[in-house]
Amino acid sequence: MSQKTNQQWGGRFTEPTDAFVARFTASVDFDKRLYKQDIQGSVAHARMLTRVGVLTQAECDDIIRGLGEIRVEIERGEFEWSVALEDVHMNIEAALTQKIGITGKKLHTGRSRNDQVATDIRLYLRDETDLILDEITRLQEGLLALAEREADTVMPGFTHLQTAQPVTFGHHLMAWFEMLSRDYERFVDCRKRINVMPLGAAALAGTTYPIDRHYTAELLQFSSPANNSLDAVSDRDFAIEFCAASSLLLMHMTRMSEELVLWASAQFNFVDLPDRFCTGSSIMPQKKNPDVPELVRGKSGRVYGHLFSLLTLMKSQPLAYNKDNQEDKEPLFDSVDTVKGCLRAFADMVPALQAKKDVMKEAALRGFSTATDLADYLVRKGVAFRDAHEIVGLSVAYGIKSGKDLGQMELQELRQFSDVIESDVFDVLTLEGSVSARDHMGGTAPSQVRKAVDAGRQLLAAR
């Protein structure tokens, strides 16, 4: 008599699986994190089978009780995971059968590991997406509080990392808020496509049992069952889309990180990061390294790589399920962990940032940041813009030679370039005048920053 390789599926085989192959093909070491979702899906499946008459109520009760006991054992660390049973699904099913006998073997009626794992992953990713959405909101709440506090704080705005025009620090922070709002919307939209139920597709063609997929979807709070059984078991678009949304989020966070690293440097000295989010040097006692933003900046590479891994994994796969798809979980799990960790670090750190207002203002006074304001002033006095541009350019050249910013020049110094300049020019050449003049929706004026903060709070309250 032949030796079965695995009691769950070994009937067709005449020899046991090679020991190395068993370890090589097993996924239980990483997919066991799906245990909650696997049990959740099995409970719903058992209730559906009972509803359509495949299981008795007593059998259903035994199954649910047994699965509940298994969950407790797993969460207490008492459950013994077996590589020989390959994955989370077969480990739990084998344990259930051991607990309640032959009734445990009936649970798999009308389903396959193909639709089971696809369902588990969607349940898992739906849960994790909700947590990520909460963390994005928490980070945005911190940004709103900081932006409101720094609505009047003037700093240089940059293009090409060169001083361009003065802005308020609050306005700059609200730009970060807008990036995150788009990220939030992408995850919400991605969640819609995650929330479709594969269960009932079985291996690839459906099942001959009289299942009620809409009832199972209702129990599991899916928006609907998947429309096509072939697509249901082989689709991983939702995981790729999640990693794409994660990559965009991390890209935004690298931009924030880079600015924080620059601002915390001695050369900028714009902000002070809390000590608890920094580390020191083993050899240079004066160092305070911005490790959290640096590490977030670096972790973007992991998520970008996982996106490309999943795209490559799915490239050229024929329908329906293939063993290749076992490789979807580790990149996805690590993407989830990385995104959550980065968001948590920023959500904790951002509200504790301290702006060095005097340093920011002094930096804004350098680099002729109000040059555009002078050009606009001249245009309002009737000078053509191109002529105004040249006049301001000559004024800046003079300032470079004399070591004076535009706002530091005497009236007669400015008038040598245009006699239309009057004493009221200093209303726009001050930093405060410059930012206050941009008093329109989306502008940097302190009043507009406060309006943007109010609008942001309304947005978060409506979620």
C-alpha positions as CSV (number, residue, x, y, z in Angstrom):
1,M,0.0,0.0,0.0
2,S,1.4,3.4,-1.0
3,Q,2.3,6.0,1.7
4,K,0.3,9.2,1.4
5,T,2.4,12.4,1.3
6,N,-0.3,14.5,3.0
7,Q,-3.6,13.3,4.5
8,Q,-5.4,16.3,3.2
9,W,-4.7,15.6,-0.5
10,G,-2.4,12.6,-0.8
11,G,-4.8,10.0,-2.2
12,R,-3.5,10.2,-5.8
13,F,0.2,10.0,-4.9
14,T,2.3,6.8,-4.7
15,E,5.2,8.2,-2.7
16,P,5.7,10.8,-0.1
17,T,6.9,14.3,-1.0
18,D,10.6,14.8,-0.8
19,A,11.5,16.4,2.5
20,F,13.2,19.4,0.9
21,V,10.3,19.9,-1.5
22,A,7.9,19.8,1.4
23,R,9.8,22.6,3.1
24,F,10.4,24.5,-0.2
25,T,6.7,24.5,-1.1
26,A,5.3,25.2,2.4
27,S,4.0,28.6,3.2
28,V,2.9,28.1,6.8
29,D,5.9,30.0,8.2
30,F,4.5,33.2,6.8
31,D,0.9,32.7,5.9
32,K,0.0,31.7,9.5
33,R,-0.6,35.4,10.1
34,L,-3.9,34.9,8.1
35,Y,-5.3,32.6,10.9
36,K,-8.0,35.1,12.0
37,Q,-9.2,35.6,8.5
38,D,-9.0,31.9,7.7
39,I,-11.2,31.1,10.7
40,Q,-13.5,34.0,10.0
41,G,-14.0,32.7,6.4
42,S,-14.5,29.1,7.6
43,V,-17.2,30.1,10.1
44,A,-19.1,32.0,7.4
45,H,-18.7,29.0,5.0
46,A,-20.0,26.6,7.6
47,R,-23.0,28.8,8.3
48,M,-23.8,29.0,4.6
49,L,-23.5,25.2,4.2
50,T,-25.9,24.8,7.1
51,R,-28.4,27.3,5.5
52,V,-28.4,25.4,2.2
53,G,-28.7,22.0,4.0
54,V,-25.3,20.6,3.4
55,L,-24.4,20.6,7.1
56,T,-26.8,20.1,10.1
57,Q,-27.0,22.8,12.7
58,A,-25.3,20.5,15.2
59,E,-22.4,20.0,12.8
60,C,-22.2,23.7,12.2
61,D,-22.1,24.4,16.0
62,D,-19.3,21.8,16.4
63,I,-17.3,23.4,13.7
64,I,-17.7,26.9,15.0
65,R,-16.9,25.8,18.6
66,G,-13.8,23.9,17.4
67,L,-12.5,26.9,15.3
68,G,-13.0,29.2,18.3
69,E,-10.9,26.9,20.4
70,I,-8.2,26.8,17.8
71,R,-8.1,30.6,17.6
72,V,-7.6,30.8,21.3
73,E,-4.8,28.3,21.2
74,I,-3.1,30.2,18.4
75,E,-3.4,33.5,20.2
76,R,-2.0,31.9,23.4
77,G,0.9,30.5,21.5
78,E,-0.2,26.9,22.2
79,F,-0.9,25.9,18.6
80,E,1.6,23.6,16.9
81,W,2.2,24.6,13.3
82,S,3.3,21.9,11.0
83,V,5.3,22.4,7.8
84,A,4.1,19.0,6.7
85,L,0.6,20.4,6.4
86,E,1.9,23.2,4.1
87,D,-0.2,26.2,5.0
88,V,-2.4,27.9,7.5
89,H,-5.6,26.4,5.9
90,M,-4.6,22.8,6.2
91,N,-3.1,23.3,9.7
92,I,-6.3,24.7,11.0
93,E,-8.5,22.1,9.2
94,A,-6.4,19.2,10.5
95,A,-6.5,20.6,14.0
96,L,-10.3,21.0,13.7
97,T,-10.7,17.4,12.5
98,Q,-8.6,16.2,15.4
99,K,-10.9,18.1,17.8
100,I,-14.3,17.3,16.5
101,G,-13.8,14.2,14.3
102,I,-15.2,13.6,10.9
103,T,-17.4,16.7,11.0
104,G,-14.2,18.7,10.6
105,K,-13.6,17.1,7.2
106,K,-17.0,18.3,6.0
107,L,-16.0,22.0,6.4
108,H,-14.1,21.9,3.1
109,T,-17.3,20.9,1.1
110,G,-17.9,23.3,-1.8
111,R,-14.6,25.2,-1.5
112,S,-10.9,24.9,-2.5
113,R,-7.7,26.2,-1.0
114,N,-7.7,28.4,-4.1
115,D,-10.8,30.4,-3.3
116,Q,-10.0,30.1,0.4
117,V,-6.6,31.7,0.3
118,A,-7.9,34.4,-2.1
119,T,-10.7,35.2,0.4
120,D,-8.3,35.2,3.4
121,I,-5.9,37.6,1.7
122,R,-8.8,40.0,0.9
123,L,-10.1,39.9,4.4
124,Y,-6.6,40.5,5.8
125,L,-5.9,43.4,3.4
126,R,-9.3,45.0,4.1
127,D,-8.5,45.0,7.8
128,E,-5.0,46.3,7.3
129,T,-6.2,49.0,4.9
130,D,-8.6,50.2,7.5
131,L,-5.8,50.5,10.0
132,I,-3.6,52.4,7.5
133,L,-6.5,54.8,6.8
134,D,-6.7,55.5,10.5
135,E,-3.0,56.2,10.7
136,I,-3.1,58.5,7.7
137,T,-5.9,60.4,9.5
138,R,-3.8,60.5,12.7
139,L,-0.8,62.0,10.9
140,Q,-3.1,64.5,9.2
141,E,-4.5,65.5,12.6
142,G,-1.0,66.2,13.8
143,L,-0.2,68.3,10.7
144,L,-3.4,70.4,11.2
145,A,-2.5,71.2,14.8
146,L,1.1,72.1,13.8
147,A,0.0,74.1,10.8
148,E,-2.4,76.1,12.9
149,R,0.3,76.8,15.5
150,E,2.7,78.0,12.7
151,A,0.2,79.8,10.5
152,D,2.2,83.1,11.0
153,T,5.7,81.7,10.9
154,V,7.5,83.0,7.9
155,M,10.1,80.8,6.1
156,P,11.6,80.8,2.6
157,G,9.8,78.9,-0.1
158,F,12.0,77.1,-2.6
159,T,12.1,76.1,-6.2
160,H,15.2,74.2,-7.3
161,L,16.1,74.3,-3.6
162,Q,16.8,78.0,-4.2
163,T,15.1,80.7,-2.3
164,A,12.0,81.7,-4.3
165,Q,9.3,83.5,-2.3
166,P,8.5,83.8,1.4
167,V,5.8,81.4,2.6
168,T,4.4,80.5,6.0
169,F,5.5,77.3,7.7
170,G,1.8,76.5,8.2
171,H,1.2,76.7,4.5
172,H,4.1,74.3,3.8
173,L,2.7,71.8,6.2
174,M,-0.7,72.0,4.6
175,A,1.0,71.0,1.3
176,W,1.9,67.8,3.1
177,F,-1.7,67.5,4.3
178,E,-2.9,67.6,0.7
179,M,-0.5,64.9,-0.4
180,L,-1.8,62.6,2.3
181,S,-5.4,63.4,1.4
182,R,-4.9,62.1,-2.0
183,D,-3.2,59.0,-0.5
184,Y,-6.2,58.5,1.7
185,E,-8.5,58.6,-1.3
186,R,-6.4,56.1,-3.2
187,F,-6.6,53.6,-0.3
188,V,-10.3,54.1,0.0
189,D,-10.7,53.5,-3.7
190,C,-8.4,50.4,-3.5
191,R,-10.5,49.0,-0.7
192,K,-13.5,48.9,-3.0
193,R,-11.7,46.4,-5.2
194,I,-10.3,44.5,-2.2
195,N,-13.8,44.0,-0.8
196,V,-15.0,41.4,-3.4
197,M,-15.5,37.8,-2.3
198,P,-13.8,34.9,-4.2
199,L,-15.3,32.2,-1.9
200,G,-17.5,29.9,-3.9
201,A,-15.3,29.9,-6.9
202,A,-13.8,26.7,-5.5
203,A,-10.7,25.5,-7.5
204,L,-11.6,27.4,-10.7
205,A,-15.0,26.4,-12.0
206,G,-17.3,26.8,-9.1
207,T,-19.0,23.9,-7.2
208,T,-21.9,21.5,-7.8
209,Y,-23.2,22.1,-4.2
210,P,-26.2,24.5,-3.9
211,I,-24.1,27.3,-2.2
212,D,-25.4,30.8,-1.5
213,R,-22.5,33.1,-2.2
214,H,-24.5,36.3,-1.5
215,Y,-25.3,35.0,2.0
216,T,-21.6,34.2,2.6
217,A,-20.6,37.7,1.3
218,E,-23.1,39.2,3.6
219,L,-21.7,37.3,6.6
220,L,-18.2,38.4,5.7
221,Q,-19.2,42.0,4.9
222,F,-18.0,41.8,1.4
223,S,-19.7,44.2,-1.1
224,S,-20.4,41.3,-3.5
225,P,-19.2,37.9,-4.6
226,A,-16.7,37.9,-7.5
227,N,-18.5,37.5,-10.9
228,N,-16.2,34.9,-12.5
229,S,-14.8,31.9,-10.8
230,L,-11.6,31.8,-13.0
231,D,-10.8,35.4,-12.2
232,A,-11.8,35.1,-8.6
233,V,-9.1,32.5,-7.7
234,S,-6.3,34.0,-9.9
235,D,-6.8,37.8,-9.4
236,R,-4.2,39.6,-7.5
237,D,-4.8,43.0,-9.0
238,F,-6.0,44.3,-5.6
239,A,-2.7,43.4,-4.0
240,I,-0.8,45.1,-6.8
241,E,-3.0,48.2,-6.5
242,F,-2.5,48.2,-2.7
243,C,1.3,48.2,-3.2
244,A,0.9,51.0,-5.9
245,A,-1.0,53.1,-3.4
246,S,1.6,52.3,-0.7
247,S,4.4,53.3,-3.1
248,L,2.8,56.7,-3.7
249,L,2.2,57.2,0.0
250,L,5.9,56.4,0.7
251,M,7.0,58.6,-2.1
252,H,5.2,61.5,-0.4
253,M,6.7,60.5,2.9
254,T,10.2,60.5,1.4
255,R,9.6,64.1,0.3
256,M,8.6,65.1,3.9
257,S,11.5,63.1,5.2
258,E,14.0,64.8,3.0
259,E,12.8,68.2,4.1
260,L,12.9,67.3,7.7
261,V,16.5,66.0,7.3
262,L,17.5,69.2,5.6
263,W,15.7,71.4,8.1
264,A,17.2,69.6,11.1
265,S,20.7,70.1,9.7
266,A,23.1,72.7,11.1
267,Q,23.1,74.4,7.7
268,F,19.3,75.0,7.7
269,N,18.5,74.7,11.5
270,F,14.8,75.3,10.8
271,V,13.3,72.7,13.1
272,D,14.2,70.7,16.2
273,L,13.3,67.0,16.1
274,P,12.4,65.5,19.5
275,D,15.3,63.6,21.0
276,R,13.2,60.4,21.2
277,F,13.0,60.3,17.4
278,C,16.8,60.7,16.9
279,T,20.0,58.9,17.8
280,G,23.6,59.8,18.5
281,S,26.9,58.9,17.1
282,S,29.2,56.3,18.6
283,I,32.3,58.5,17.9
284,M,31.0,62.1,17.6
285,P,29.3,63.2,20.8
286,Q,27.8,66.3,19.3
287,K,25.7,64.5,16.7
288,K,21.9,64.2,16.8
289,N,20.9,62.1,13.8
290,P,17.4,62.3,12.3
291,D,17.1,58.6,12.0
292,V,13.3,58.3,11.8
293,P,12.9,60.5,8.6
294,E,16.1,58.9,7.2
295,L,14.8,55.4,7.7
296,V,11.3,56.3,6.3
297,R,13.1,57.7,3.3
298,G,15.0,54.5,2.9
299,K,12.1,52.1,3.5
300,S,10.4,53.5,0.4
301,G,12.7,51.2,-1.6
302,R,11.2,48.1,0.0
303,V,7.7,49.0,-1.0
304,Y,8.7,50.0,-4.5
305,G,10.4,46.7,-4.8
306,H,7.4,44.8,-3.6
307,L,5.2,46.5,-6.2
308,F,7.6,45.4,-8.9
309,S,7.8,41.9,-7.5
310,L,4.0,41.5,-7.6
311,L,3.8,42.9,-11.1
312,T,6.5,40.4,-12.2
313,L,4.8,37.6,-10.3
314,M,1.6,38.0,-12.2
315,K,3.1,38.7,-15.6
316,S,2.2,36.0,-18.1
317,Q,0.4,33.7,-15.7
318,P,-2.2,31.6,-17.5
319,L,-5.7,31.2,-15.9
320,A,-6.4,30.1,-13.3
321,Y,-4.5,29.6,-10.0
322,N,-0.8,28.8,-10.2
323,K,1.7,28.0,-7.4
324,D,3.5,31.2,-8.3
325,N,0.8,33.0,-6.4
326,Q,2.1,31.7,-3.1
327,E,4.8,34.3,-3.6
328,D,2.3,37.1,-3.3
329,K,2.1,37.1,0.5
330,E,5.6,38.0,1.7
331,P,5.9,41.1,-0.4
332,L,2.3,42.1,0.5
333,F,2.8,41.4,4.3
334,D,6.1,43.4,4.3
335,S,4.5,46.3,2.5
336,V,1.7,46.4,5.0
337,D,4.1,46.3,7.9
338,T,6.4,48.9,6.4
339,V,3.6,51.4,5.6
340,K,2.1,51.0,9.1
341,G,5.4,51.5,10.7
342,C,6.3,54.6,8.7
343,L,2.9,56.2,9.4
344,R,3.1,55.5,13.1
345,A,6.5,57.0,13.4
346,F,5.5,60.2,11.6
347,A,2.1,60.5,13.3
348,D,4.0,60.3,16.7
349,M,6.8,62.6,15.6
350,V,5.2,65.4,13.6
351,P,3.1,67.0,16.4
352,A,6.2,67.3,18.5
353,L,8.3,69.3,15.9
354,Q,9.5,72.6,17.1
355,A,9.9,75.4,14.5
356,K,12.8,77.8,15.0
357,K,10.9,80.8,13.9
358,D,13.8,83.4,14.1
359,V,16.1,81.2,12.0
360,M,13.3,80.6,9.4
361,K,12.6,84.3,9.2
362,E,16.3,85.2,8.9
363,A,16.7,82.7,6.1
364,A,13.7,84.2,4.3
365,L,15.4,87.6,4.4
366,R,18.3,86.2,2.4
367,G,18.1,85.4,-1.2
368,F,15.8,88.3,-2.3
369,S,12.7,86.3,-1.7
370,T,10.4,89.4,-2.2
371,A,11.7,90.1,-5.7
372,T,8.5,89.0,-7.3
373,D,6.6,91.3,-4.9
374,L,8.6,94.2,-6.2
375,A,7.9,93.2,-9.8
376,D,4.2,93.0,-9.0
377,Y,4.3,96.4,-7.3
378,L,5.9,97.9,-10.5
379,V,3.2,96.4,-12.7
380,R,0.5,97.9,-10.5
381,K,2.2,101.2,-11.0
382,G,1.8,100.8,-14.8
383,V,5.2,99.3,-15.7
384,A,5.1,96.4,-18.3
385,F,5.9,93.1,-16.7
386,R,9.0,92.5,-18.8
387,D,10.3,95.9,-18.0
388,A,9.5,95.3,-14.3
389,H,11.4,92.0,-14.5
390,E,14.5,93.8,-15.7
391,I,14.2,96.6,-13.1
392,V,14.0,94.0,-10.3
393,G,16.9,92.1,-11.8
394,L,19.1,95.2,-11.7
395,S,17.9,95.8,-8.1
396,V,18.9,92.3,-7.1
397,A,22.3,92.7,-8.8
398,Y,22.9,95.9,-6.8
399,G,21.8,94.1,-3.7
400,I,24.3,91.3,-4.2
401,K,27.1,93.9,-4.6
402,S,26.0,96.0,-1.7
403,G,25.2,93.1,0.6
404,K,21.6,94.3,1.1
405,D,18.3,92.5,0.6
406,L,15.6,94.5,-1.2
407,G,13.8,95.3,2.0
408,Q,17.0,96.6,3.6
409,M,17.6,99.2,0.9
410,E,16.8,102.9,1.3
411,L,14.1,104.4,-0.9
412,Q,16.7,106.4,-3.0
413,E,18.6,103.2,-3.7
414,L,15.5,101.6,-5.2
415,R,14.5,104.7,-7.1
416,Q,17.8,104.6,-9.1
417,F,16.2,101.7,-11.0
418,S,12.7,103.2,-11.4
419,D,11.3,106.6,-10.4
420,V,7.8,105.1,-10.0
421,I,8.9,103.5,-6.7
422,E,7.5,105.3,-3.7
423,S,7.7,104.7,0.0
424,D,4.7,102.4,-0.1
425,V,7.0,99.8,-1.7
426,F,8.1,98.7,1.8
427,D,4.6,97.4,2.4
428,V,5.3,94.6,0.0
429,L,9.0,94.2,0.5
430,T,8.6,93.0,4.1
431,L,8.2,89.3,4.6
432,E,4.9,89.7,6.5
433,G,3.5,92.0,3.8
434,S,4.6,89.5,1.1
435,V,2.8,86.5,2.6
436,S,-0.3,88.5,3.7
437,A,-0.7,89.8,0.2
438,R,-1.4,86.3,-1.1
439,D,-4.8,86.2,0.5
440,H,-6.8,83.9,-1.7
441,M,-7.8,80.3,-1.5
442,G,-4.7,78.1,-1.7
443,G,-2.4,81.1,-0.9
444,T,0.2,81.4,1.8
445,A,-1.4,84.2,3.8
446,P,-1.9,83.3,7.5
447,S,-5.6,83.9,7.2
448,Q,-5.8,81.4,4.4
449,V,-3.7,78.8,6.3
450,R,-6.2,79.0,9.1
451,K,-9.1,78.6,6.7
452,A,-7.3,75.6,5.2
453,V,-6.8,74.1,8.6
454,D,-10.6,74.5,9.3
455,A,-11.4,72.9,6.0
456,G,-9.0,70.0,6.8
457,R,-10.7,69.4,10.1
458,Q,-14.1,69.3,8.4
459,L,-12.7,66.8,5.9
460,L,-11.4,64.5,8.6
461,A,-14.6,64.8,10.6
462,A,-16.6,63.6,7.6
463,R,-14.6,60.4,7.2
